[in-house]
Amino acid sequence: MRVPPRSLALGAAALTVLPLAACDGRSAPPPAPSAATTSPTAAAGQRSAGDAVPALVRGMTVEEQVGQLFVPTFASEAAAKQMIRKYRVGGFIYFPGNLRSARQTARLSNALQSASKVPLLLGTDEEQGLVTRVPFLTRFPGNMALGATRDPDQARAAARVTGTELRAIGINQDYAPVADVNVNPANPVIGVRSFGADPALVARMLGGAITGYREAGVAATAKHFPGHGDTATDSHTGLPVIRHSRAEWERLDAPPFRAAVAAGVDAIMSAHIVMPKLDRSGDPATLSRTVLTGLLRDELGYRGVVVTDSLQMAGARRRYGEGETAVRAVNAGADQLLMPPNLDRAHRAVLGAVRSGRISRQRLTEAVSRILRMKERRGLFRGTRVDPARAAATVGSPAHRAVARRVAERSVTLVRNEGGTLPLKKGARVRVTGPRAEPLAAALRRAGVRTTSSADADVTVLTSSNGDPSARVRAVRGGRVVVAAIGRPYDLNGARGADAALATYSPGDASLAALGRVLTGAVKPTGKLPAPAGGPAGHGLTYR
């Protein structure tokens, strides 16, 4: 490389890392105006005045440019540094094995950044809820719980907390939020990862989350384009086929992605799914130029980074080998190649395709330029070093935990309450049984409720996690029955015989504590169903 990239002043578009100023769950004032926060067009990857990216790209060798496309996993710091030296990779994705504590992760991020000439995009899959990678972050219930609040400010606050904690430990890209509309209750891979079954609701909540991540200085990634919400096949183990017509896609799947484009989302992740009514080739969207370039870029007008879903997944490489899959993804319109199963093979295949002309130099330049501009917008050329001590103080702070508590409380949804079963009557003996029963029972005891293991309890609370509780409801002899769906809310379809039914959308500690407060009446339920489940979408009761 002829020009040391870190010496370049990359202009006003770089985003200064913003501290979390307001964590009370209300709509916080936005940061001071900047190119990154006020211009969706600029945020989507277009050139700005004083753009230094073209000179930076010209200063790279072809090998260095190709390296920028790759985002591999790594087993150790030494292995990661070897990949930086050999392949000049553009970033890494962190998994729990890399993440032991806030201090350790901050030090690891600093070490990797110091080893690279070009600042690295250090990412992770931190969706919160069902999919979480960083074990020590402040825990939130996840997207469907946020959808139940129906308040984009809650999504914004949750993303701002998560993003602030990620940036404190050196992670600057999150492969979140999920933009899929979960219209299939049997979906094995999305479910509560979605904000809900209503495209308009998902679009509103997605916009709030994207804003929150941007305020924290983290690149958000909307996923999984063109929409993974109506499948009964898991793309980790197979190749799902979604048979939505073009009109159905426009109505069900497209609105959240249009909202993401309008919000200037930094990246959009492709899905390893086939939509034959959008592309007849039979290729998954990740390898489809018709979908990634024709639909996403040309029709939706997206100018930011396109990242593949993990190339280790069966849905990505069922039809082609590892090297050919990487080449086809780039030519389809993908800029970042996430988690190639064999980095050496994939790198050699892409480099060879560039040298032979199969991948044009123009296509390579476009991809590298988008990646560098995303790094620029997130302020990486202005410094990447993080303070391990400050990271430890930021992660899990009381203010952040208060936001998680508020989101969890506002998400609890009361779907049925026959005969005023809830809130629990003073002095009632309550039996709690099912998944995560003991943490919920402990929360009730802290509120002064008498819990019992006896079958002749006055009230039996049955927790249900991704199953049909109907047989358990029928098995209760005497007393009132309350069903609490602590996973997918669709369990409530089997709770028709219960006196009361609620959904928390999450079995996490914050959600169970919130459920305990709702059951005792310390908090009134305000959540509304984000998907039909024991009642129509939008339904939700409260106490007088």
N, C-alpha and C positions, 0 to 999 in steps of 0.2 A: 504494500500500500504506500502510495507516494505522499499522501497527506495524513498526518495523525488526526483522526476524526474528532477526538475529544478536545482538540485545540480550537475547533470551529465554534464560533458564536452563531447559533442557529436561529436567531431572530426572536421576535416578540411572540410567535405562536407557541413557544415552549411554555408548558404550564408549571407554574410554581406550585410545589406541594403545599396543600392547604391543611392546617390543623382543624380538627373537629371543634367547631365553636359552639354548636348547639346540639345536644343529644337528648332532648326531652320528648322526642316523638312528634313535636309540632313542626309545622313548615318553617324551617330555618331560613334566614335571609340568604340569598345566593352570594357566592364570592364576588369580589370586585370584577367588573367587566374585563374580559380578555378575549383574544381571538378564539381560545379554546372553548369558552363557555357561552359566547354570544353569537357565534356564527356556525350553524349546522353545516353550511356548505364548506367552510374552511375545515371544520372538524371531520368532514367526510373524506378528506385527503387531497383537496385541491391546493394548488400552489399559492403561496402568499408573497407579499412584497418582501424582497430581500431573501428569497428562498435560496438556501445554501445546499439543499439536498442534491441537485444535479451535479454540482462540483464534487460532492462527497462520493456519489456513485461513480463518476468518471475516475476518481482517485483509487478505486478498488480494482483488483484483478478479477478476472472472470471467476476464478475459484472462490474468492472472497464474496463475490456477489451471490453465487450459488449457495454458499454457506449460510447466508442471511435467511434463506427460505426455511431452514430446518430448525425444529424445536423438539429435541429428543428428551427422553428420560435419562437419568443417570443414577448409578449405584453409590458413588462416593465422590467427594470433592476432587480427588486425584483423577478419577475417570472423567469427570466433567471438564477439568482443565486440559486433559489430553484431547478431548473433542474440540475444545476451543482452539488449541494449537494446530490440530490436524485439519479440521474442517471449517474453522471460523464460523461456527454456528451462530444464528441470530438470537437464540435464547434457549431456555430450558423450561420444562414443566416439573413442578415439585409434586411429590407424593408423600404420604405419611412417613415413609422410611427416611426421607430427607429432613423431617420436621420434628425435632425433639422438644424444643422450647423456643420462646421468643428470642432470647439472647443468642442461642445457638444458630437459629435461622438467620438472624440479622448478620451474624459473623460470616456464615456461609455465603449469603448474598454479596457481602462486601468482597469476600475472597474471589468469587466468580467474576464479579464486575471488574476487579483489579486485573484479572488475567486476560481480559478482552480489550482489543483496541476500540471496538465499537460497543457502546453500551448494550447490554443484553436485555431482552424482554424475558423476565422471570415470571412465569405464570403458574396457575393452579386451577383446579376445578373446585371452587368454593362457592357452591350454589346456596349453602346453608340448607337445613332440613335434611332430606334424604341423602343428598350427595354433599359430603363435606370431606375435605382433605387435611385441613390444618387443625389438629386435635385440641389446641389450646386457645383458639379464638373464642370470643363471646358467641354463644350459641343462640341462633334464631330458629323459629319453627319451620321456615321454608316458604316457598312461593304460594302454595294453595292457601296456607294460613293468611298470608298477606292479602290474597285475593278475597278472602272472607271479610277483611276489614273494609274492602272497596274504597280504600283511601290511598291514592298515589303518594301522598306525603309519608305514609307509613313505609311504603316500599323505598322511597327516597332515603328516609332516616336509617332503615336497616342496611341499605347498600352503602350509605356513607360511613356507618360504623364499621361494617365489614371491610370496606375499602381502606379506611384509615388504619385499621389494624394490619391489613396486608401490606400497605405501603410502609408501615413502621418496621416491618421485618424484611423489607427489600423486595417484596413481590409487587410488580407493577402492571400485571395483566391478569384479569380474572376471566375464566371461561364461563361466564354468567352475565346476564340472566337468561333463563329459558324463555323463549318466545313462542313455544308450541302451545296450541290450543287443544286441551285434552278432551276431545269429543267422544273418545272411546273408553268407557269405564274399565274394559279389559286390557287396556294398554299396559304391557309389562315393563316398559322402560321409562315412561314419562310420569303419568299419574300425578301425584302431589308435587312433582317438580314443576308443574305448570301452575300459572296463576288461576286457571279455571277453564270452563267450557264455553265462555262467551268471548268471541274475538274482540269486541269493543272493550270489555273489562281487561282482558290480557294486554291490549294495546296501551290502555291508560296506566296500568301498573308497571308495565315494561318501561314506559317513558320516565316514570318516577325513579325506578331503579337505575336507569342509565344516568340520569342527572346526579343521583347520589354517588355513584362510582366516580363520575367526572369531578365532583367536588372534592373527593378524596385523592385525586391525582392518579387513579387507576384506570387502565384501559378496559372498558366493558366489552363483552363479546356476546351478542345475541345469537341464540341457537335454537333449533337446528334447521337451517334453510333447505328446502322450501316448506318444511312443516312436518313434525314427527308425531302429531297428536292423535292420529287415527290409524294405529297399527296394532296388531296382535302379535307381532314378531319383534324380538329384541335384536337390534342391529349389531350388538356385541357378538352374537352367536349365529346370526343369519342375515339374509338380505330382505328386509320388509318391502312389500309392494303396496302402495296406497293408490286406490283407483278413483281418486277425486277427479271430476271433470274440471276443465279450466274454470267454469263458472263456480263450482264448489270451492276450488282453491282460492279464487278471488274473495269469496264470501267467508270462508272458514279459516284459512291458513295465512293469507296475505296481510290482513290488517295489522297484526303486530309488527311484521317486518317493515311494512310501510312506515309505521310509527317510529321504528328504530332508525330507519334511514333519515326521516325528518328530524329526529333528535340528534343526528350526527354521531351515531354509535361508532366507536373506534374499529370494531371488528365484527364480522358475522361468520358463524361457523356453519359449514355445510353438513348435510345429513347423508348417511350411507343408506339411502332409501331410493326405491324406484317409483316414479310417478309416470306411468306410461301415457297418461293423457297430456302430460307436459313435454315428455321426450320419449319417443318410440324406440330409442336405441336399446333399451334394456339395461343401460348403465346406471349405476347409482348417481345421485345428484352430485356427489363429490367429483365424479369423473365426467360430468355432462357439461359441455360448453353451452348447450341450449339452455340449461338451467342457470349455471353460474354467471355466464357472460350475457346470454341473450335475455334471460328473465331478470336476474338480480341487478346487473349493471345497466343494460340497455333500457329495460322497461321500468324498473324501479328507480333507476338513476343513482345507484350506490357507487361511491368512489373510494371507500375505505378499504381496509384489509379484509380479504377472505381467507379464513383458516379452515383447514380440513378438520373433521372430527378425527379421533385417533386412527391412524393407519394400521394399527395392530388389530382392529376390529374385523370380524369376519365379513361384515357387509362391505368393507372397503376393498378387500383383495380376493374376493371369491372368484372373480373372472380373470384376473391378471396376476402376474407375479409382483414381488415387492418393488423391484425397480421400475417396471412398466407402469404400475399404479401411480408412483410418484410423478413420472413424466406426464401421464395422462391428466393427473390432477392439476399440474401447472398449466398445461395447454387448455384445460377446461376453464381456468380463471382463478384457481387457488393461488394465494401468495405465500402463506405459511403452511408447511407440511408438518403436522403434529404427530409425534411419536412413531416415526418409521420403525418397523420391527428390526430392520438391519440398516443402520445409518450408513455404513460404508457402501453397501450395495445400492441404496437409494441415491446417495450423493454421486456415486460414479455414474449411475444411469442418467441423472439430470444433467450432470456436467457433460457427459457424452452427447446428450441430446442437444445441448446448447452448441457444442463445438461442431456437430454435424448439421446444424441448422433446423433440426426438427422442432426445437424450442427456439424461437427467434430471439435475437438480442433485444429487440424492442419489447417483447413479452417479459424477458428477464428484467430489463430496466424498469418497466412498470411495476413489477412485483417488489423489487428491492426499494424503489422510491416510496411506495406506499408504506412499507415496513418502517423505513427510516423516518418518514413523516409522522407515523404513529409514535415512534420513540421521541421525536421532537416535541409533539403535542403534550406528551406526558412528562416533559421536562428532563428527560434522561441525559441530554447533552449538557445540561446545566449542573449535573451532579447526581450520583447514584448512591453515595455512601450514606448508610443509616447508623444511628446510635443504638447499640445493643441495650444500654441501660434505659434509654427512652422507650425503646420497643417494649421492654418488660413492663414499664409503667403504663404504657398505652393499652396493651392487650388486656382485655378483661377488666377495664376500669369500672368503678361504680357507676359512672355516667353511662357507659355503654351497656352495662347489665340492666340499667333502668329502662333503656330503650327496648331491649329484648323483652323485659317483663311487660311493658306497655303493649307491644305488638302482640304478644301471646294472649294477653287479656282481651284485647279488642277482636281477636280472631275467633274465640270460642263461640260456637254457634248452637243455639238451643232450637231443635227441630220439633220436638214434641214435649208437652208438659201437661199430661192429663191430671185433672183433679188437684192442681197445685202441688204436685209431688215435689217440685223444687221451688225455692231453695229448701234444703233439708230442715226439718223441724227440730227445734231445740230438744235435746234429750233423746232423739232417735238413735237406735242402735244400727250401725251401718256395716255391712260386709262388702268388702271390695275383692273381686276375683278376676283373674285374667292377666294378660301381658302387662307388665309394669304396675302390678297391683300394689306392691309394697310402697313405692315412692308416692303413689296417690293416697294410700291410706295414711302415710306419715304426714302428708300435707293436710289431710282432714283432721288428724289428731292435733296438729299445731293450731288449727282453728277451733279446737275445743270439741270436736265431734267424737263420740264414743264409737270406736270400731270394734268389730267382733269377727271371729271366724265361724260362728254358729250359723247353721242354715236357717234358723228361725229369726233372722234379723228383721228389723222393721223395714229396712231398705237394702236391696242388693244392687251394688253398682258393678256391672259387667263391662270390663274394658275389652275392646275388640281391635285387633290389628290385622287388617287385610284378610278378613275371613267373613263367614256368614254366621252371625250370632243367634240365628233363630232357634236352633235346637237348645242352646244354653238358656235362652229366655224361657222356653217351654219347661225346662227342667227345674226352674225355681218354684219352690212350694211355699206359698205364703209371703206376705209382705209386698212392698212395691218394688218394681224393677226399673233400673236406669241403665241404659246402654250408652257407653262413651266410645265413639270411634276415634282411636288415637293414631290411626294411620290414614288409609284412604277413606274418605267419607262415604264411599259406596257401601260400606258395611251396614250403614243405616237402612238400606233397603231390606235387610233381614231383621230389623228391630221393630216390626209393626206391632208385635204383641207386648212391647214394653210400655210402661207408664210414662217414661220420659226418655229422650234421646238427644245426645249432643255430639258435636264433632270438634276435635282440636287440630286434626290434620298432621299431628306430630306426636311422637312418644317422648320427646325431649323434656328435660327437667323444667324449663320455663313453661312449656305447655301444660305439664301435669300440675305445676304449682298454680297456674292460672285456672285450670279446671277445678282444682280444689276450692279456690276462692269463689268461682261461679257456683259450684254446688252448695256452698254454705251461705251464699247471698252477700258475701263481702264485696263482690263485683257483679254488676248486672251484665248478662250476656248481650252483646251488640252485633256479633258476627252474622253475616248473611251467606247462605250457600253459594259458592262460586261455580258449582256444578250440580245438576240434579242428583240428589242422594237422600232418599227418605223424604223428599219434598222437592218442589220445583226450585230451580236456580233463582236466587234472590230472596228465598224464604228464610226467616229467622225470627224467633220470639225473644221476648225479654220479660223481666219481672215488673210488676206494678210498683 
